[in-house]
Amino acid sequence: MSASTLPADGAPAPAPFDLEKQVGYQLRRIVALLGAEITRRVEPLDLTDAQWKPLLRLLLGQEGTVAALARSCHMDAGGMTRLLDRLEAKGLCTRVRSAQDRRVVHTELTDAGRTVAAQLPAIFEALQAQALQGFSAAEVAQLLAFVQRIRENLQALAPALDGASASCHEHPAP
């Protein structure tokens, strides 16, 4: 390094910021690629990126209230209500008022919704297999452990987000 590149205090200049080496940036790129591929693969089922998420949650037996689905899919309740309106119009789900508490409305898959949703796990498993092609089982386990540790580290920074960020989000089920 020449004297002309040293700051006035004589300390070496900091290394330039390399976005490509940022874990968050790389994870976002992966999420975007997965999301685009998931969108492409669920399109033949007449689903959008947003629509497969509550269908899969319902298929897996998770709580089907608007509030619970909205939380698990990182949406507000109003957005989830509009999304469920579209799914209901497609005949994929139905909403049933709770007999115990009339204020609570549960969402359930219709037979057609179960048929569509039942195809989602295979789509995600195939995509995951392709994304992890060339990784050994031990490497996959290690990768999952690393990702889990990153998530735990970040959750420790924002405890109020702990349950929400762990559930469904952005895209990837795979």
Phi, psi and omega in degrees: 000131181276162180299333182287342180264357178278139174297167183304328182278359177087354179285148178295149178294143178295151177297146179295146179293128180246102182301324182298339180265006179272125182301314181300319179298315180294320178297319178298320178298318179296315179300317180296317179295316177298316181300316179296320180289321177298315178304315180297321184280335178268349179302319177298342177272005183062040178242149171263175178302318182288328188286330182290332187298306179292330178298316179294318178301316179294319178300321182280003174082017179282159184306135187253023174284158179303315182298315181293317178296318179299315179299311186290338180253012177055052177230163172276162185298323178296317178296320179293321178300314179297321178296316179293328174302315180293318178294323178293320178297330177279354180079021184264341178211167177218153178249136184232127178289137180296136176287331181279325183218105186298343178283341185264132178240126179261144176255135180229149175286142170277176175301317179296320178296320177296320180298315179292310184297327181296342179276342185295314181304319180295322178298314182289323178295319179295317179295318179297318179300320179291319180294328183258015179304133179091351177271139174283166177301321179294322179293321177297315179299319179294317178300313179299322178293320178296315180297317177301318181294319176300314180299316179298318178300318181287324177296327178295335178283331183222077184304332181293341182265358191308309182286322184293314184286346181274342190274260192251341265275204185353295182206282202306121161272323183297000000 
